[in-house]
Structure formats: structure tokens, C-alpha cells
Amino acid sequence: MCGIAGIYNLKGVEVAEVVALSQTLKHRGPDDEGFMLSNNEHFENCSGNDTIAELKSLKHLSEVNFTPSLALVHRRLSIIDVSALGHQPLLTPDQRYTIVFNGEVYNFKEIRQELKQKGHSFKSDSDTEVVLTAFAVWGAICVNRFVGMWAFVVFDKQENTLTLSRDRFGIKPLYYFKNQTYFAFASEIKALLKLKDVDKSISNKNLGSYLAFGTTANPYQNLFQHIVDVEPGCNYQLDLNTNQLTKTNYFSIDDKLEVNNNDIKTNTQKFEELFTDSIGLHLRSDVEIGSCLSGGLDSSAIVYSASKQLNDTSLKTFTAAYQNKTIDESDYAKLVAKDLPNVTDIYTYPEAKTLVADMDKLIYAQDLPIGSTSIFGQWEVMKCVGENNIKVLLDGQGADEILGGYYNFAGIHLIELLKSFKFNRFFKEYYQLKQNFTPQIKNAVLRAAYYYLPESLQQQLRAKERLSYNFINPGNIKELDLLVPKRGGKTFDEHVNLSVKFGMYELLRYEDRNSMAFSIESRVPFLDHRLVEFIRALPTNQKIHGGWTKYILRKMLNDKLNDKVVWRKDKKGFVTPQQDWKNELIKTLTTELKQSNLPSIMNKNYVLQLCDKDLSNATHLSEFWRAYSVIKWYNTFNLRA
């Protein structure tokens, strides 16, 4: 896990800016630093001030006596083959290809064996060397063989091209800026903001959409006008001779799959095989691994499988706990840990005073605003992980999206039964879901029905039910011409796909930035693409059945974990005491907001009015904290210009 960056500039790359990129990304890779500089005549692999001692013989960046047109930057967090052989940028033996790589290809051992059979040899035990060799042998389509998470860039000296690749779901980040003569990329937006040639303008349309809806109109967008997300499941090739950038999709969540009609027993066995294999691959590491343990079903499943595969090796787990028992899940985490002898459970207690103290750091780490204070709860977990010297962490992101664990999925499932005229099943499952999932199942159905309404009516309802349109100055509403983002589908499968593109994509950013802020590699085993494809092909009645969501996962865990965990009825999500914290911080928040600069489209008076209001509605609370985070973001990155 690392940080990568690069600049291509026909007018010449300034070494000072290359250093600034590296230093800005240091938290992503504090263990090593490497550079590659090139122009039409010269090519040099260089060291920096943070390069490991074994490689200090490399020419230092400051000693290079030519002006490069291309610079590649790598910051290393050493996880696989922690020796100097894992140093990057890494070159092929013929020096045609150079790679900077961030992530883990978990099945690298199997791919390396295949490449060895083709006659290729390897100097290291790193997955980076396998990825680079695979690229040299098979080209960019090599990614179809990878099980893992990645963002990498390969320079082909012979063809004078850069190839950018991002994993199937966007677990690992990559952004770029491009104009007629200049191209720059980086793992984080904040690194690109250090470059004088990068246009840092905010997109008022995207910002307005974020304030109103909590997301941009389309997935894979951020709030800057000209800084672009490399899309998940895509390879990009930049021809440095012509400045042409070409995008190729190698994976799409929208691809249709043949429905799996096997019975639940057969599919539960297959699910367990795939899940166990995914956990096994995600446990590959040359450093100690820990796991999040929220007390929910997903992280509990990961901890159970990991602890069994680790045998007698200790597994540390990390849980956010709260005094407010209406949101606290730590008792469930304790039930899981108690039954697994090699698990040591560790707890952290996020507080309002720490939220205030760390909010600037959190927003800086995130690059962008946050949707609620639950991201701070996760921040505190990652801080605790770092304090316990764990460099690799397992987490349960993705399970709710692909298995249909959220409220809207239950509502959509019921609507689909009605559309199919299965009235008996509808009423039966309605009352089962009311008993086992949520007493507010009627609201879940209404929320699902919302996506069937015309867009104009969706906007009217949104304006009536939510606070968020009020965050925008009335004069700006019309000129922004905001469209309601299509975040929800009319079928279960469509809703899965949109949840992956919108909600999960955002959660993965939170996960990556919060973990990397403390130099921790976070791994998400539910997003092994083989497991995702298997789950997507399952019939809905094996995901929601008998009033139970994520049914096949519960079936797999039955008799393995405590029934109170496996068959618990109170889904909380990763929640925090947002109202308690708001009440505790009213004076601080009000003073801070009065003194803060705001984006020109924001209604400052309305945000200030909300400071004094008791917002009992959970959605309204999240909206308030979202607006507050926008203001913090605007000031933290000094975006007034």
C-alpha cells in the first residue's frame, strides 16, 4: 500500500514540485521514497531524503543535471517483501517499462507461478514485480487476472505512453489533471493541489448537488472542476506524443449475469468457499494483520474466518464504543471476541472534544467533505489501530451494498413482489421483515417507491423532507439547474449496482483516507470480485428471506457465531451520537461558523440557525454535519480563490 504521483510537462518538470508531491503523500508511504525522471535523452531512477539506507547509492533527486519532462513518484508502505527489492519505481530488466503501484494483488503468487512457467524469473517476493511482469507479457488486459485492489501507472519508454489502471470497485484512489501540454496524477487530490499548473477551481454544480443531495449528479465525480477521478474498472492510456487520453473499460458492475438457480444449501456452501478463499488471500502479508469489529454481521464474519485461518496466531480487533447504548454495538463485538480464543479485542471511545480537535486533520486527510460524523468514528478506530502498531487491517465495506443489507433493499424487494402479483408472499414477507428487520418497514417501502416518481416530483419531495436545499442561496438554486442523482433503482439488481457506484464508492474513499492517514493498509474481503459476482447472480430470495436480510451470510455463520450476533434484529450501521455531540459543541460550532468563509453559493445564515436547533431526525443531523464539513473543507484547503 503506497502513494503514487507523477507529472508530464513538455515545458519541463520542476524538481521542487516533485518533492512537494512526495512529501504531501508521505503518510501513505513513510517507509521508503523513490523517483524516476525522464526526457527524450535521459532516464534516471533517483533517491530522495526518505529513501531507505540500502539504496542511498542511487543518485539523489537534487543531483540530476537535466530537465525532465516526466517524473514518477512513489511512497512505500512496506507490506509484502519489506526488503529493498520492493523499492519503486520498479523497472523491467530491459528498462522498457517502469511502474508505480499502490495496492495489493492478492493472488500474485499464483500469477508469478504462471509467469515462471513461461520462462520469466523474479528477483523479489513482491506483488509489484509480478504486476509489472504481467503487464509486460499480457499488456493492460493483465488486470483481468488480478484479485485485489490497485491503482498503478506504467510508463512505456518505447511507445512513450502512460497507462493508468484502477481496480474494479475503486478501492484504491487515483486522480488526474490534464490540459493541452500538462498532465499530472496522484493518489490524493491534496497532492495535485500543490502543483501550480493544476486548475483548482471548484465546480459549483457539483458542490450544489453535494449540498442538496449528498452526492454529485454522476458517480465518480468530485467537487473540483478540472481534477478527475480515474474510474473504477478502467484502464487509461495517455499517448505522450499526441496528448491523447483513451479510456477502456475492463469491468462494469452493470454487466448482466446469468441467475444462479441452485438451492440455498448448495449456494451457502459455495458462498463459504469463496468467502474463506477471499479471507485467506487477504491474510497474505509480511506484517501483522488486525481487523475492525463493529459488532455487526459483516465484520463479525471476517473476524471469525480470519481467526480460524490464523490458527494460534493472535488477531487484534478494533471497535468504536459509546456511552449512549442506543447506538453502541460493543456488546456484540465482545460476544464475538469471547468465543474466539486467539482474538484480542481493543476498544476506542470517540468523543465530542476529540471531534473538534481532529476535524481539521480529518478533512485534510479526506480531501473532500464528509457525509456525517460516522467518518470521525472510523477515524478514531484507525487512530487506535495505529497506536497498536498494526499496519494491515481487514474491514467489512461492500457487504451491505452487494447483499442488500440497507433499508431500501427490503422495500424494493417487497415492491418487486407486488409487481409480480405475488400478493401472499408480499404480505407474509412484509410482516416478517417488520418483525426481524425493522418496525418501520412501511417507510422502507415508501423510500423504495420514491425512485418510481418523476424527477420533478422527487425534487419537490426532497425539498419538503430535507434541509439541504436551504444550504444553497435561493438565487443560486435556479442557475445551478440541479438534477436529482439516480442513486436508487427500480429493481433489486439495479439498486445494487447504483449503491456500488454511489454510496459504496464514497465509503471506500473514507476507508482509504482514514486508514492511510495513520499509514495503515485497509483491506476489504467482501469486494473480492469473484465473491461479488457470485452474490450478484443469486436470486433475491437468498439475500432476503423469511424477514432476514443478508440471509445467505447468516446461513453460513449459523452455529459458528453466537445467535445473538448472527440473528440480531437491530441493524444500526456505523453510527455516532451526532445529536449529543452537536448539543455539546453548540457554542464552539456557532463561533467557528460565524468566523468562517463560505463558498459563494452557500447560505450562511441558514447553517447558523441550525446550530441552535434540536434536530431529532437522523437524516437532518447528517445534513447539518455535511454542511459543516463543506465549510471546514473550504477553509482547510484555502479554496477562496
Secondary structure as the mmCIF struct_conf table of DSSP 4:
data_model
#
loop_
_struct_conf.conf_type_id
_struct_conf.id
_struct_conf.beg_label_comp_id
_struct_conf.beg_label_asym_id
_struct_conf.beg_label_seq_id
_struct_conf.end_label_comp_id
_struct_conf.end_label_asym_id
_struct_conf.end_label_seq_id
STRN STRN1 CYS A 2 ASN A 9
TURN_TY1_P TURN_TY1_P1 LEU A 10 LYS A 11
HELX_RH_AL_P HELX_RH_AL_P1 VAL A 15 THR A 24
TURN_TY1_P TURN_TY1_P2 LEU A 25 LEU A 25
HELX_RH_3T_P HELX_RH_3T_P1 LYS A 26 ARG A 28
STRN STRN2 PRO A 30 PRO A 30
TURN_TY1_P TURN_TY1_P3 ASP A 31 ASP A 31
STRN STRN3 ASP A 32 SER A 38
BEND BEND1 ASN A 40 GLU A 41
STRN STRN4 PHE A 43 CYS A 46
STRN STRN5 SER A 47 SER A 47
TURN_TY1_P TURN_TY1_P4 ASN A 49 ASP A 50
BEND BEND2 THR A 51 THR A 51
HELX_RH_3T_P HELX_RH_3T_P2 ALA A 53 LEU A 55
TURN_TY1_P TURN_TY1_P5 LYS A 56 SER A 57
BEND BEND3 LEU A 58 LEU A 58
HELX_LH_PP_P HELX_LH_PP_P1 LYS A 59 LYS A 59
STRN STRN6 HIS A 60 HIS A 60
HELX_RH_3T_P HELX_RH_3T_P3 LEU A 61 GLU A 63
BEND BEND4 PHE A 66 PHE A 66
BEND BEND5 SER A 69 SER A 69
STRN STRN7 LEU A 70 ARG A 76
BEND BEND6 ILE A 80 ASP A 81
BEND BEND7 SER A 83 SER A 83
HELX_RH_3T_P HELX_RH_3T_P4 ALA A 84 GLY A 86
BEND BEND8 GLN A 88 PRO A 89
STRN STRN8 LEU A 90 LEU A 91
TURN_TY1_P TURN_TY1_P6 PRO A 93 ASP A 94
BEND BEND9 GLN A 95 ARG A 96
STRN STRN9 TYR A 97 VAL A 105
TURN_TY1_P TURN_TY1_P7 TYR A 106 ASN A 107
HELX_RH_AL_P HELX_RH_AL_P2 PHE A 108 GLN A 117
TURN_TY1_P TURN_TY1_P8 LYS A 118 GLY A 119
BEND BEND10 LYS A 123 ASP A 125
HELX_RH_AL_P HELX_RH_AL_P3 ASP A 127 TRP A 138
HELX_RH_3T_P HELX_RH_3T_P5 GLY A 139 ARG A 145
STRN STRN10 GLY A 148 ASP A 156
TURN_TY1_P TURN_TY1_P9 LYS A 157 ASN A 160
STRN STRN11 THR A 161 ARG A 166
TURN_TY1_P TURN_TY1_P10 ARG A 168 PHE A 169
BEND BEND11 LYS A 172 LYS A 172
STRN STRN12 TYR A 175 LYS A 178
BEND BEND12 GLN A 180 THR A 181
STRN STRN13 TYR A 182 ALA A 186
BEND BEND13 SER A 187 GLU A 188
HELX_RH_AL_P HELX_RH_AL_P4 ILE A 189 LEU A 192
TURN_TY1_P TURN_TY1_P11 LEU A 193 LYS A 194
TURN_TY1_P TURN_TY1_P12 LYS A 196 ASP A 197
BEND BEND14 VAL A 198 VAL A 198
STRN STRN14 ILE A 202 ILE A 202
HELX_RH_AL_P HELX_RH_AL_P5 ASN A 204 PHE A 213
BEND BEND15 GLY A 214 THR A 215
BEND BEND16 ALA A 217 TYR A 220
BEND BEND17 LEU A 223 LEU A 223
STRN STRN15 PHE A 224 PHE A 224
BEND BEND18 GLN A 225 HIS A 226
STRN STRN16 VAL A 228 ASP A 229
HELX_LH_PP_P HELX_LH_PP_P2 VAL A 230 GLU A 231
TURN_TY1_P TURN_TY1_P13 PRO A 232 GLY A 233
STRN STRN17 CYS A 234 ASP A 239
TURN_TY1_P TURN_TY1_P14 LEU A 240 ASN A 243
STRN STRN18 GLN A 244 ASN A 249
BEND BEND19 TYR A 250 TYR A 250
TURN_TY1_P TURN_TY1_P15 ILE A 253 ASP A 254
HELX_RH_AL_P HELX_RH_AL_P6 ILE A 264 HIS A 282
TURN_TY1_P TURN_TY1_P16 LEU A 283 LEU A 283
BEND BEND20 ASP A 286 VAL A 287
STRN STRN19 ILE A 289 CYS A 292
BEND BEND21 GLY A 295 GLY A 296
HELX_RH_AL_P HELX_RH_AL_P7 LEU A 297 LEU A 310
TURN_TY1_P TURN_TY1_P17 ASN A 311 ASP A 312
BEND BEND22 THR A 313 THR A 313
STRN STRN20 LEU A 315 ALA A 320
BEND BEND23 GLN A 323 GLN A 323
TURN_TY1_P TURN_TY1_P18 LYS A 325 ILE A 327
HELX_RH_AL_P HELX_RH_AL_P8 SER A 330 LYS A 338
TURN_TY1_P TURN_TY1_P19 ASP A 339 ASP A 339
TURN_TY1_P TURN_TY1_P20 PRO A 341 ASN A 342
STRN STRN21 VAL A 343 THR A 348
HELX_RH_AL_P HELX_RH_AL_P9 ALA A 352 GLN A 366
BEND BEND24 ASP A 367 LEU A 368
BEND BEND25 GLY A 371 SER A 372
TURN_TY1_P TURN_TY1_P21 THR A 373 THR A 373
HELX_RH_AL_P HELX_RH_AL_P10 SER A 374 GLU A 387
TURN_TY1_P TURN_TY1_P22 ASN A 388 ASN A 389
STRN STRN22 VAL A 392 LEU A 394
TURN_TY1_P TURN_TY1_P23 GLN A 397 GLY A 398
HELX_RH_AL_P HELX_RH_AL_P11 ALA A 399 LEU A 403
TURN_TY1_P TURN_TY1_P24 GLY A 404 GLY A 404
BEND BEND26 TYR A 406 TYR A 406
HELX_RH_AL_P HELX_RH_AL_P12 TYR A 407 LYS A 419
TURN_TY1_P TURN_TY1_P25 SER A 420 PHE A 421
HELX_RH_AL_P HELX_RH_AL_P13 PHE A 423 ASN A 436
TURN_TY1_P TURN_TY1_P26 PHE A 437 PHE A 437
TURN_TY1_P TURN_TY1_P27 PRO A 439 GLN A 440
HELX_RH_AL_P HELX_RH_AL_P14 ILE A 441 ALA A 449
HELX_RH_3T_P HELX_RH_3T_P6 TYR A 450 TYR A 452
BEND BEND27 LEU A 453 LEU A 453
HELX_RH_AL_P HELX_RH_AL_P15 GLU A 455 GLU A 465
BEND BEND28 LEU A 467 LEU A 467
HELX_RH_3T_P HELX_RH_3T_P7 SER A 468 PHE A 471
STRN STRN23 ILE A 472 ILE A 472
HELX_RH_AL_P HELX_RH_AL_P16 PRO A 474 LEU A 480
TURN_TY1_P TURN_TY1_P28 ASP A 481 ASP A 481
HELX_LH_PP_P HELX_LH_PP_P3 LEU A 482 PRO A 485
BEND BEND29 LYS A 490 THR A 491
HELX_RH_AL_P HELX_RH_AL_P17 PHE A 492 SER A 499
HELX_RH_PI_P HELX_RH_PI_P1 VAL A 500 MET A 504
HELX_RH_AL_P HELX_RH_AL_P18 TYR A 505 MET A 516
TURN_TY1_P TURN_TY1_P29 ALA A 517 SER A 519
STRN STRN24 GLU A 521 ARG A 523
HELX_RH_3T_P HELX_RH_3T_P8 PRO A 525 LEU A 527
HELX_RH_AL_P HELX_RH_AL_P19 HIS A 529 ALA A 537
BEND BEND30 LEU A 538 LEU A 538
HELX_RH_3T_P HELX_RH_3T_P9 THR A 540 GLN A 542
TURN_TY1_P TURN_TY1_P30 LYS A 543 LYS A 543
BEND BEND31 ILE A 544 ILE A 544
STRN STRN25 HIS A 545 HIS A 545
TURN_TY1_P TURN_TY1_P31 GLY A 546 GLY A 547
STRN STRN26 TRP A 548 TRP A 548
BEND BEND32 THR A 549 LYS A 550
HELX_RH_AL_P HELX_RH_AL_P20 TYR A 551 LEU A 557
TURN_TY1_P TURN_TY1_P32 ASN A 558 LYS A 560
BEND BEND33 LEU A 561 LEU A 561
HELX_RH_AL_P HELX_RH_AL_P21 ASP A 563 VAL A 566
TURN_TY1_P TURN_TY1_P33 TRP A 567 TRP A 567
BEND BEND34 PHE A 574 PHE A 574
HELX_RH_AL_P HELX_RH_AL_P22 GLN A 578 GLU A 584
TURN_TY1_P TURN_TY1_P34 LEU A 585 LEU A 585
HELX_RH_AL_P HELX_RH_AL_P23 ILE A 586 GLN A 595
BEND BEND35 SER A 596 SER A 596
TURN_TY1_P TURN_TY1_P35 SER A 600 ILE A 601
STRN STRN27 MET A 602 MET A 602
HELX_RH_AL_P HELX_RH_AL_P24 LYS A 604 CYS A 611
TURN_TY1_P TURN_TY1_P36 ASP A 612 ASP A 612
BEND BEND36 LYS A 613 LYS A 613
BEND BEND37 ASN A 617 ASN A 617
HELX_RH_AL_P HELX_RH_AL_P25 ALA A 618 THR A 636
TURN_TY1_P TURN_TY1_P37 PHE A 637 ARG A 640
#
